[in-house]
Amino acid sequence: MSTTVSVQNAVVLVTGSNRGIGKAFVDGLLERGAAKVYATARTPLGYDDPRVVPLALDVTDPASVAAVAEVATDVTILVNNAGVTGSGPLVSSPIDDIASVLNTNLLGPIRLVQAFAPILKANGGGAIVNVHSALSWIAGSGDYGVSKAALWQATNTVRLELRDQGTLVQGLHLGYTDTDMTADVTAPKGDPADVVAASLDGLQAGLS
């Protein structure tokens, strides 16, 4: 049985909300009637809309994640969007640089899932959205691709682990999207608003 998750009146936490896909999520959620959006980033921006609650969050810092979870106990949807570009090829990048990419792109979302899974359960199940990349499927993108492929596997595992508590777990595999991260890419790029619309349509249809 599929779980459908309404965005209307939802309480949503978005990581990496200052720009790009994260900001598009904040805007799209407000347009669809979310009751509250926790807009998180290391240095969060202010918003005119009173439904937006800016929170400082470093997804690589367990204490920061725990502090946000103590505040945002009413969350019904978690959007794991925060991420970094890769440092380069696996065979030549310093291990510490590779570890930093994995810490943000893989362990960061897992930290958020661990912190918010009990909150989602207490609030009726809700949903988790993890932002992957089409590069999860294509070799040659160095530690960035490895981090996103690993996040894809983590999403599939979390989907099974949280099924019994009624939490819908959605993974987004993006092609090139028009954000600061792809500013130097000359290939055609999608609109972040279209990505968000597809994601939120999927939640409301029970698609993971």
C-alpha positions as CSV (number, residue, x, y, z in Angstrom):
1,M,0.0,0.0,0.0
2,S,1.5,3.3,-1.0
3,T,1.7,6.2,1.4
4,T,0.6,9.6,0.1
5,V,1.9,12.8,1.8
6,S,0.1,16.1,1.5
7,V,2.2,19.3,1.3
8,Q,-0.8,21.3,2.3
9,N,-0.3,22.2,6.0
10,A,2.9,20.2,6.2
11,V,5.9,21.2,8.3
12,V,9.0,20.7,6.3
13,L,12.7,21.0,7.0
14,V,14.9,21.8,4.0
15,T,18.7,21.5,4.2
16,G,20.9,23.7,2.0
17,S,18.0,26.2,1.6
18,N,19.9,29.4,0.7
19,R,20.0,28.9,-3.1
20,G,19.4,26.5,-6.0
21,I,17.3,23.5,-5.5
22,G,17.0,24.2,-1.7
23,K,15.6,27.6,-2.2
24,A,13.3,26.3,-4.9
25,F,11.9,23.8,-2.4
26,V,11.2,26.5,0.1
27,D,9.4,28.6,-2.5
28,G,7.5,25.6,-3.9
29,L,6.4,24.4,-0.5
30,L,5.1,27.8,0.4
31,E,3.2,28.0,-2.9
32,R,1.5,24.7,-2.1
33,G,0.4,25.7,1.3
34,A,3.0,24.3,3.7
35,A,2.2,25.5,7.3
36,K,5.9,25.9,8.2
37,V,9.3,25.5,6.5
38,Y,12.5,25.3,8.5
39,A,15.0,26.8,6.0
40,T,18.4,25.5,7.1
41,A,22.0,26.3,6.1
42,R,25.2,27.1,7.8
43,T,24.3,30.7,7.6
44,P,20.6,30.8,6.9
45,L,18.9,33.7,5.0
46,G,15.9,35.6,6.3
47,Y,12.5,35.4,4.7
48,D,9.6,37.8,4.6
49,D,7.1,35.0,4.8
50,P,6.3,34.3,8.5
51,R,5.9,30.6,7.8
52,V,9.6,30.3,7.2
53,V,11.8,29.6,10.2
54,P,15.5,30.0,9.4
55,L,17.8,27.7,11.4
56,A,21.6,27.3,11.4
57,L,22.6,23.8,10.5
58,D,25.9,22.1,9.6
59,V,25.0,18.6,8.3
60,T,28.6,17.5,9.0
61,D,28.3,18.3,12.7
62,P,26.4,15.8,14.8
63,A,25.8,18.4,17.6
64,S,24.4,20.9,15.1
65,V,22.0,18.2,13.7
66,A,20.9,17.2,17.3
67,A,20.3,20.9,18.2
68,V,18.0,21.4,15.1
69,A,16.1,18.2,15.9
70,E,15.4,19.4,19.4
71,V,13.8,22.5,17.9
72,A,12.0,21.1,14.9
73,T,9.9,18.4,16.6
74,D,6.9,19.1,14.5
75,V,8.5,18.2,11.1
76,T,6.4,16.0,8.8
77,I,8.7,16.1,5.7
78,L,12.5,16.2,5.6
79,V,14.3,17.3,2.4
80,N,18.0,16.4,2.4
81,N,19.3,18.7,-0.3
82,A,22.6,20.1,1.2
83,G,25.6,19.0,-0.8
84,V,29.0,19.9,-2.2
85,T,30.8,19.3,-5.5
86,G,33.5,16.7,-5.7
87,S,37.2,17.3,-5.1
88,G,38.3,15.4,-8.2
89,P,39.4,11.9,-9.3
90,L,39.5,9.1,-6.8
91,V,43.0,8.0,-7.8
92,S,44.6,11.4,-7.2
93,S,42.5,13.4,-4.7
94,P,43.7,13.5,-1.1
95,I,41.8,11.0,1.0
96,D,40.9,13.8,3.4
97,D,39.2,15.7,0.6
98,I,37.3,12.7,-0.5
99,A,36.2,12.0,3.1
100,S,35.0,15.6,3.3
101,V,32.7,15.1,0.2
102,L,31.4,11.9,1.7
103,N,30.8,13.5,5.0
104,T,28.6,16.1,3.5
105,N,26.8,14.3,0.7
106,L,26.4,10.9,2.3
107,L,26.8,11.0,6.1
108,G,25.0,14.4,6.3
109,P,21.7,13.0,5.0
110,I,22.1,9.9,7.1
111,R,22.6,12.0,10.2
112,L,19.4,13.9,9.4
113,V,17.5,10.7,8.8
114,Q,18.6,9.2,12.1
115,A,17.6,12.4,14.0
116,F,14.3,12.9,12.3
117,A,13.0,9.3,11.7
118,P,11.6,9.2,15.3
119,I,10.1,12.7,14.8
120,L,8.4,11.7,11.6
121,K,7.1,8.5,13.2
122,A,5.6,10.5,16.1
123,N,4.0,12.9,13.6
124,G,2.3,10.2,11.6
125,G,5.0,8.9,9.2
126,G,5.5,11.8,6.8
127,A,8.2,11.7,4.1
128,I,12.0,12.0,3.5
129,V,13.3,13.4,0.2
130,N,16.9,12.8,-0.7
131,V,18.5,14.7,-3.6
132,H,20.7,12.4,-5.6
133,S,22.2,12.9,-9.1
134,A,22.0,11.1,-12.4
135,L,25.8,10.8,-11.9
136,S,24.9,8.1,-9.4
137,W,24.6,5.8,-12.4
138,I,27.5,7.0,-14.5
139,A,31.2,6.3,-13.7
140,G,33.8,9.0,-14.2
141,S,32.6,11.8,-11.8
142,G,35.1,11.1,-9.1
143,D,34.2,11.3,-5.4
144,Y,31.0,13.3,-6.2
145,G,29.5,10.4,-8.1
146,V,30.6,7.9,-5.5
147,S,28.9,10.0,-2.8
148,K,25.7,10.3,-4.7
149,A,25.7,6.6,-5.7
150,A,26.2,5.7,-2.0
151,L,23.3,8.1,-1.1
152,W,21.1,6.3,-3.6
153,Q,21.8,3.0,-1.9
154,A,21.2,4.6,1.5
155,T,17.9,5.9,0.3
156,N,16.8,2.5,-0.8
157,T,17.8,1.0,2.5
158,V,16.1,3.7,4.6
159,R,12.9,3.2,2.5
160,L,12.8,-0.4,3.6
161,E,13.8,0.3,7.2
162,L,11.1,3.0,7.7
163,R,8.3,1.3,5.7
164,D,6.6,-0.1,8.8
165,Q,6.4,3.4,10.4
166,G,4.6,4.7,7.3
167,T,7.4,7.1,6.1
168,L,7.5,7.6,2.4
169,V,11.2,7.8,1.2
170,Q,11.8,9.5,-2.1
171,G,15.0,9.8,-4.1
172,L,15.5,12.5,-6.8
173,H,18.0,11.7,-9.5
174,L,18.8,15.0,-11.2
175,G,20.4,15.8,-14.5
176,Y,22.0,19.1,-14.9
177,T,19.9,21.7,-13.1
178,D,20.4,25.5,-13.3
179,T,22.0,26.2,-10.0
180,D,25.3,27.9,-8.7
181,M,26.8,24.4,-8.6
182,T,26.4,24.0,-12.4
183,A,27.2,27.6,-13.4
184,D,30.2,26.5,-15.5
185,V,28.2,23.8,-17.3
186,T,27.3,24.7,-20.9
187,A,25.0,21.8,-21.5
188,P,21.2,22.3,-21.4
189,K,20.0,22.6,-17.8
190,G,16.6,22.1,-16.1
191,D,14.7,24.5,-13.9
192,P,15.0,23.9,-10.2
193,A,11.3,24.8,-9.9
194,D,10.4,21.9,-12.2
195,V,12.4,19.5,-10.1
196,V,10.6,20.6,-7.0
197,A,7.2,20.4,-8.7
198,A,7.9,16.8,-9.8
199,S,9.0,15.9,-6.2
200,L,6.0,17.4,-4.5
201,D,3.6,15.9,-7.1
202,G,5.3,12.5,-6.3
203,L,4.8,12.9,-2.6
204,Q,1.2,13.6,-3.0
205,A,0.8,10.6,-5.3
206,G,2.7,8.3,-3.0
207,L,5.6,7.9,-5.4
208,S,9.1,7.2,-4.0
